[in-house]
Amino acid sequence: PNSSLGEVGQELGVEVVRLHKDFTDLTDDGIIEQIKEYVRRSPGTSIWASIPCTVWSTWQFMAIHRYGPKYLARLEKRRAASMRLFKKFVEVARVVRDYGGEVSFEWPRNCTGWIRGEVLSFLDEFGMWEASFDGCDVGLADDSGHPIFKPWRVATTSKALAVNLSSRRCKHERGYKHSHAEGNKTAKTAFYPKPMCHIILGS
């Protein structure tokens, strides 16, 4: 509801419609049809998606090892829910593409969800450009202003966006000690820094 993309959109005069869990159930077929109809009425509308990545974190390997089969069974249910949400995104993305808009999807670079069959099929179907970039070069920092590295990856149908984001790799000297995205800092890295939002919307 308070996304940085939305705030920067207001600054730039770009209409941003925010779809999030506090807004509605984005796995509901009726809601998805309403979103598709909005896109049809507004040709050229683009979509940017980022769904929760916790269940695809590499830390889950450690959690599975530590907590065993019961934990894995619960995790698989959560992963199935994640893929249901992803498939709804793809439904909308097809309409966005057909009506002249760009499609972009973001997750951390080391997210294991990238190798899911559903995701690989999506990348192939849409012929995506891919951008790998680092948080510290797009303004991501902790409360004291110390840069956080955070490796991001975006798949997009926009070549301009892919080129502009791909140029934003860490430029610190070798051995530089970044702040770590851990503890209470982790949730904050879910918010895009404003320089990153300007690149996205400007592209």
GIMO-V243449 format. One line per field, one symbol per residue. phi: phi as a letter, one per 20 degrees, with the letter a starting at -180 (. if undefined). psi: psi as a letter, one per 40 degrees, with the letter a starting at -180 (. if undefined). Layout:
phi=???
psi=???
This chain:
phi=.dffffffgffemdfdeedbffeaeedegffffffffgfffcgnfdcccbdgdgfdffffffffffdngfffffffffffffffffffgfgfgffgffdneeccccbgfefffgefgffffffffelfeccdbcgfecnfbefenefdfkedbcdbeefgfffffffeegdffgnfeffeebmfffffffefffgffffffff
psi=dfiddddddddefhhhhhhidediheehddddddddddddegiehihhhhihedeeieedddddddeaddddddddddddddddddddddddddddddfeiihihhiideheddeidddddddddefiihhhihddefehiadeehihdhhihhhiehddddddddegiheiihehhiihgibeddddeehhiddddddddd.
